[in-house]
Amino acid sequence: MNLSKTTVAALALCLFGISTPAALAADGNWKVGRIYYRMVCTVCHKSAEGGGKAINPSSMTIAEWEAYFAADKHAKGKDSLKYYVSREYREKIKDSNKAARKLLNIPDDKLLADVLAFARHGAKDSPTPARCN
């Protein structure tokens, strides 16, 4: 039996139970995610409409972040998390947010993976917990 490297890799992912959020984070660039998180997410959360305080990646564990991204719920379940990294949302805020403008052409799924990678990278149970003040 001659299996290709791709087939072996896919089987390994299935056998070890790597979930979609974890796979996304593995492919994400946490440094790009940090820029978006700190300059878009945190800015909004510091406003009165966003709850008045920044949400730090270290406020949750890696598993909690993965579950949060997998649930795709934001704003106490009213909105889709994916909307807030979508090109549509970035277009809406690009005139007032330099990071949204700079990252406008990144595909939605890629940017979501980047933000998840940053959340995992800075989670409270990661080797590098991050605070965004």
Phi and psi restraints in degrees (value plus and minus 20) as a CYANA .aco file:
   2 ASN   PHI    -134.3   -94.3
   2 ASN   PSI      84.3   124.3
   3 LEU   PHI    -120.0   -80.0
   3 LEU   PSI     121.1   161.1
   4 SER   PHI     -93.8   -53.8
   4 SER   PSI     142.3   182.3
   5 LYS   PHI     -81.4   -41.4
   5 LYS   PSI     -56.4   -16.4
   6 THR   PHI     -84.7   -44.7
   6 THR   PSI     -63.2   -23.2
   7 THR   PHI     -83.8   -43.8
   7 THR   PSI     -63.5   -23.5
   8 VAL   PHI     -82.2   -42.2
   8 VAL   PSI     -63.0   -23.0
   9 ALA   PHI     -84.1   -44.1
   9 ALA   PSI     -62.2   -22.2
  10 ALA   PHI     -83.8   -43.8
  10 ALA   PSI     -62.2   -22.2
  11 LEU   PHI     -83.3   -43.3
  11 LEU   PSI     -60.9   -20.9
  12 ALA   PHI     -82.3   -42.3
  12 ALA   PSI     -61.6   -21.6
  13 LEU   PHI     -81.4   -41.4
  13 LEU   PSI     -62.9   -22.9
  14 CYS   PHI     -86.0   -46.0
  14 CYS   PSI     -64.3   -24.3
  15 LEU   PHI     -84.8   -44.8
  15 LEU   PSI     -55.9   -15.9
  16 PHE   PHI    -112.6   -72.6
  16 PHE   PSI     -14.9    25.1
  17 GLY   PHI      43.6    83.6
  17 GLY   PSI      18.3    58.3
  18 ILE   PHI     -94.6   -54.6
  18 ILE   PSI     102.7   142.7
  19 SER   PHI    -101.6   -61.6
  19 SER   PSI     147.2   187.2
  20 THR   PHI     -79.5   -39.5
  20 THR   PSI     -67.7   -27.7
  21 PRO   PHI     -79.9   -39.9
  21 PRO   PSI     -60.3   -20.3
  22 ALA   PHI     -85.6   -45.6
  22 ALA   PSI     -60.9   -20.9
  23 ALA   PHI     -85.0   -45.0
  23 ALA   PSI     -59.5   -19.5
  24 LEU   PHI     -80.6   -40.6
  24 LEU   PSI     -66.7   -26.7
  25 ALA   PHI     -83.6   -43.6
  25 ALA   PSI     -56.1   -16.1
  26 ALA   PHI     -83.5   -43.5
  26 ALA   PSI     -51.3   -11.3
  27 ASP   PHI    -109.9   -69.9
  27 ASP   PSI     -32.1     7.9
  28 GLY   PHI    -100.5   -60.5
  28 GLY   PSI     136.4   176.4
  29 ASN   PHI    -121.4   -81.4
  29 ASN   PSI      83.9   123.9
  30 TRP   PHI     -83.0   -43.0
  30 TRP   PSI     -45.4    -5.4
  31 LYS   PHI     -90.5   -50.5
  31 LYS   PSI     -59.8   -19.8
  32 VAL   PHI     -88.1   -48.1
  32 VAL   PSI     -62.0   -22.0
  33 GLY   PHI     -79.1   -39.1
  33 GLY   PSI     -57.6   -17.6
  34 ARG   PHI     -84.0   -44.0
  34 ARG   PSI     -63.0   -23.0
  35 ILE   PHI     -80.0   -40.0
  35 ILE   PSI     -68.8   -28.8
  36 TYR   PHI     -85.5   -45.5
  36 TYR   PSI     -65.5   -25.5
  37 TYR   PHI     -80.6   -40.6
  37 TYR   PSI     -67.8   -27.8
  38 ARG   PHI     -94.0   -54.0
  38 ARG   PSI     -52.7   -12.7
  39 MET   PHI    -120.1   -80.1
  39 MET   PSI     -33.3     6.7
  40 VAL   PHI    -137.3   -97.3
  40 VAL   PSI     -80.1   -40.1
  41 CYS   PHI     -82.0   -42.0
  41 CYS   PSI     -71.7   -31.7
  42 THR   PHI     -84.7   -44.7
  42 THR   PSI     -60.2   -20.2
  43 VAL   PHI     -79.3   -39.3
  43 VAL   PSI     -65.3   -25.3
  44 CYS   PHI     -85.8   -45.8
  44 CYS   PSI     -64.2   -24.2
  45 HIS   PHI     -86.7   -46.7
  45 HIS   PSI     -42.7    -2.7
  46 LYS   PHI     -97.0   -57.0
  46 LYS   PSI     -36.5     3.5
  47 SER   PHI     -98.5   -58.5
  47 SER   PSI     143.2   183.2
  48 ALA   PHI     -81.1   -41.1
  48 ALA   PSI     -59.2   -19.2
  49 GLU   PHI     -85.6   -45.6
  49 GLU   PSI     -50.4   -10.4
  50 GLY   PHI    -111.3   -71.3
  50 GLY   PSI     -13.7    26.3
  51 GLY   PHI      86.5   126.5
  51 GLY   PSI     -29.5    10.5
  52 GLY   PHI      63.1   103.1
  52 GLY   PSI     -21.1    18.9
  53 LYS   PHI    -167.6  -127.6
  53 LYS   PSI     130.7   170.7
  54 ALA   PHI     -92.0   -52.0
  54 ALA   PSI     127.9   167.9
  55 ILE   PHI    -121.6   -81.6
  55 ILE   PSI      97.8   137.8
  56 ASN   PHI    -104.8   -64.8
  56 ASN   PSI     124.1   164.1
  57 PRO   PHI     -76.1   -36.1
  57 PRO   PSI     -50.7   -10.7
  58 SER   PHI     -95.9   -55.9
  58 SER   PSI     -17.0    23.0
  59 SER   PHI     -99.0   -59.0
  59 SER   PSI     -32.4     7.6
  60 MET   PHI    -157.8  -117.8
  60 MET   PSI     141.3   181.3
  61 THR   PHI    -101.8   -61.8
  61 THR   PSI     149.7   189.7
  62 ILE   PHI     -77.5   -37.5
  62 ILE   PSI     -66.2   -26.2
  63 ALA   PHI     -82.6   -42.6
  63 ALA   PSI     -58.6   -18.6
  64 GLU   PHI     -86.7   -46.7
  64 GLU   PSI     -60.3   -20.3
  65 TRP   PHI     -83.9   -43.9
  65 TRP   PSI     -64.3   -24.3
  66 GLU   PHI     -80.6   -40.6
  66 GLU   PSI     -62.9   -22.9
  67 ALA   PHI     -84.6   -44.6
  67 ALA   PSI     -59.5   -19.5
  68 TYR   PHI     -82.2   -42.2
  68 TYR   PSI     -66.5   -26.5
  69 PHE   PHI     -87.5   -47.5
  69 PHE   PSI     -58.6   -18.6
  70 ALA   PHI     -85.7   -45.7
  70 ALA   PSI     -56.3   -16.3
  71 ALA   PHI     -90.0   -50.0
  71 ALA   PSI     -45.7    -5.7
  72 ASP   PHI      34.7    74.7
  72 ASP   PSI      23.0    63.0
  73 LYS   PHI    -139.5   -99.5
  73 LYS   PSI     117.5   157.5
  74 HIS   PHI    -161.4  -121.4
  74 HIS   PSI     141.5   181.5
  75 ALA   PHI      37.4    77.4
  75 ALA   PSI      34.6    74.6
  76 LYS   PHI      37.1    77.1
  76 LYS   PSI      15.6    55.6
  77 GLY   PHI      66.3   106.3
  77 GLY   PSI     -20.1    19.9
  78 LYS   PHI     -97.3   -57.3
  78 LYS   PSI     -52.1   -12.1
  79 ASP   PHI    -142.3  -102.3
  79 ASP   PSI     145.3   185.3
  80 SER   PHI    -104.5   -64.5
  80 SER   PSI     111.8   151.8
  81 LEU   PHI     -80.2   -40.2
  81 LEU   PSI     -58.1   -18.1
  82 LYS   PHI     -79.7   -39.7
  82 LYS   PSI     -49.9    -9.9
  83 TYR   PHI     -79.3   -39.3
  83 TYR   PSI     -58.8   -18.8
  84 TYR   PHI     -95.2   -55.2
  84 TYR   PSI     -25.3    14.7
  85 VAL   PHI    -136.1   -96.1
  85 VAL   PSI     -15.9    24.1
  86 SER   PHI     -93.0   -53.0
  86 SER   PSI     135.8   175.8
  87 ARG   PHI     -80.0   -40.0
  87 ARG   PSI     -57.1   -17.1
  88 GLU   PHI     -77.0   -37.0
  88 GLU   PSI     -66.2   -26.2
  89 TYR   PHI     -88.2   -48.2
  89 TYR   PSI     -62.4   -22.4
  90 ARG   PHI     -82.3   -42.3
  90 ARG   PSI     -58.5   -18.5
  91 GLU   PHI     -81.7   -41.7
  91 GLU   PSI     -60.6   -20.6
  92 LYS   PHI     -83.5   -43.5
  92 LYS   PSI     -56.5   -16.5
  93 ILE   PHI    -126.5   -86.5
  93 ILE   PSI     -18.1    21.9
  94 LYS   PHI     -80.0   -40.0
  94 LYS   PSI     -49.5    -9.5
  95 ASP   PHI     -93.2   -53.2
  95 ASP   PSI     -43.4    -3.4
  96 SER   PHI    -130.7   -90.7
  96 SER   PSI     -23.2    16.8
  97 ASN   PHI    -155.2  -115.2
  97 ASN   PSI      90.2   130.2
  98 LYS   PHI     -81.8   -41.8
  98 LYS   PSI     -58.3   -18.3
  99 ALA   PHI     -86.8   -46.8
  99 ALA   PSI     -61.4   -21.4
 100 ALA   PHI     -81.1   -41.1
 100 ALA   PSI     -60.3   -20.3
 101 ARG   PHI     -86.9   -46.9
 101 ARG   PSI     -64.3   -24.3
 102 LYS   PHI     -86.2   -46.2
 102 LYS   PSI     -55.5   -15.5
 103 LEU   PHI    -118.6   -78.6
 103 LEU   PSI      -2.5    37.5
 104 LEU   PHI     -78.7   -38.7
 104 LEU   PSI     -56.1   -16.1
 105 ASN   PHI    -111.8   -71.8
 105 ASN   PSI     -16.4    23.6
 106 ILE   PHI     -95.5   -55.5
 106 ILE   PSI     111.7   151.7
 107 PRO   PHI     -78.0   -38.0
 107 PRO   PSI     125.7   165.7
 108 ASP   PHI     -72.8   -32.8
 108 ASP   PSI     -69.2   -29.2
 109 ASP   PHI     -82.4   -42.4
 109 ASP   PSI     -57.7   -17.7
 110 LYS   PHI     -86.4   -46.4
 110 LYS   PSI     -65.4   -25.4
 111 LEU   PHI     -85.9   -45.9
 111 LEU   PSI     -58.2   -18.2
 112 LEU   PHI     -81.0   -41.0
 112 LEU   PSI     -62.6   -22.6
 113 ALA   PHI     -83.6   -43.6
 113 ALA   PSI     -57.3   -17.3
 114 ASP   PHI     -85.3   -45.3
 114 ASP   PSI     -64.8   -24.8
 115 VAL   PHI     -86.1   -46.1
 115 VAL   PSI     -60.9   -20.9
 116 LEU   PHI     -83.4   -43.4
 116 LEU   PSI     -60.5   -20.5
 117 ALA   PHI     -79.7   -39.7
 117 ALA   PSI     -61.0   -21.0
 118 PHE   PHI     -86.9   -46.9
 118 PHE   PSI     -62.2   -22.2
 119 ALA   PHI     -80.3   -40.3
 119 ALA   PSI     -64.3   -24.3
 120 ARG   PHI     -86.0   -46.0
 120 ARG   PSI     -61.4   -21.4
 121 HIS   PHI     -81.5   -41.5
 121 HIS   PSI     -56.1   -16.1
 122 GLY   PHI    -123.8   -83.8
 122 GLY   PSI     -11.7    28.3
 123 ALA   PHI     -81.3   -41.3
 123 ALA   PSI     137.9   177.9
 124 LYS   PHI     -82.2   -42.2
 124 LYS   PSI     -45.7    -5.7
 125 ASP   PHI    -120.8   -80.8
 125 ASP   PSI      -7.6    32.4
 126 SER   PHI    -107.3   -67.3
 126 SER   PSI     145.6   185.6
 127 PRO   PHI     -88.4   -48.4
 127 PRO   PSI     -34.5     5.5
 128 THR   PHI    -152.2  -112.2
 128 THR   PSI      46.0    86.0
 129 PRO   PHI     -77.8   -37.8
 129 PRO   PSI     118.0   158.0
 130 ALA   PHI    -138.7   -98.7
 130 ALA   PSI     120.9   160.9
 131 ARG   PHI    -137.8   -97.8
 131 ARG   PSI     118.0   158.0
 132 CYS   PHI    -136.7   -96.7
 132 CYS   PSI      75.3   115.3
